[in-house]
């Protein structure tokens, strides 16, 4: 299966797995990424397939143009890291990243782009989105964009 076909299938399966209240999240498939976002596309859930490395990143990214806000958003979510490690798994991490961005993420291996892998990946990503979305919404409400 090609990367594009695989990611389209993951997105379709993901949409079917998400509860109704999360259907309002917009979705974008671009290259080796799938992004889900609300009102601010810079704050998004991301599935990033690194096929050549045999890995996939599942994450909540804070990529606004305000590095201080990104850090505050990360700090807000990171307060719940013990809960997230219990609910999602011990490999989830929260860290500053590139360009003043921040992320809460985990990686896992992807051996082949198959229908079975698609189902598993969509289930894992749906669980991550469902658990993190209420915290994301709280973080955004507590850390609105700066008025310039």
C-alpha positions, 0 to 999 in steps of 0.5 A, spaced: 500 500 500 502 506 498 503 511 503 498 516 501 493 510 500 495 508 507 494 515 510 487 516 507 485 509 510 488 511 517 484 518 516 477 514 514 478 509 520 480 514 525 474 518 523 469 512 524 472 511 531 472 518 534 466 519 538 461 524 535 463 530 539 470 530 536 467 530 529 467 537 529 475 537 528 477 539 521 482 534 518 488 535 513 492 530 510 499 532 507 504 528 505 506 523 510 502 527 515 495 527 518 493 533 522 486 534 526 485 541 529 479 545 532 479 553 531 487 554 531 490 549 525 497 551 529 494 547 535 493 540 532 493 533 533 498 529 528 500 523 525 507 523 522 509 517 518 516 516 518 516 510 513 523 510 511 525 509 519 519 504 520 516 509 525 510 513 526 509 519 531 502 520 534 502 527 537 499 534 540 503 539 537 503 547 539 506 550 533 503 557 534 508 563 532 508 565 539 514 561 543 512 563 550 504 561 548 507 554 546 511 553 552 505 555 556 500 550 553 505 545 553 506 546 561 499 546 562 498 539 558 505 537 562 501 537 568 497 531 566 503 527 564 502 522 570 495 521 568 497 521 560 502 516 562 497 511 565 492 512 560 496 512 554 502 509 556 509 510 559 512 512 552 508 519 552 513 525 553 512 532 553 517 537 550 520 543 547 521 542 540 523 545 533 522 553 532 519 554 538 514 549 538 512 544 543 509 537 543 506 531 547 508 525 543 509 518 543 512 514 537 511 507 535 514 502 530 510 501 523 513 494 520 508 495 514 503 499 511 497 494 511 490 494 513 491 491 520 497 496 521 492 501 519 486 499 524 491 499 529 494 505 528 487 509 527 485 506 534 491 508 537 491 515 534 483 515 536 485 514 543 490 519 544 485 524 541 480 522 545 484 523 551 488 529 550 482 533 547 479 535 553 486 537 556 487 541 549 481 545 550 482 547 557 490 549 555 487 553 549 482 557 554 487 558 559 492 561 554 489 565 549 493 568 543 496 575 545 492 581 542 497 585 538 
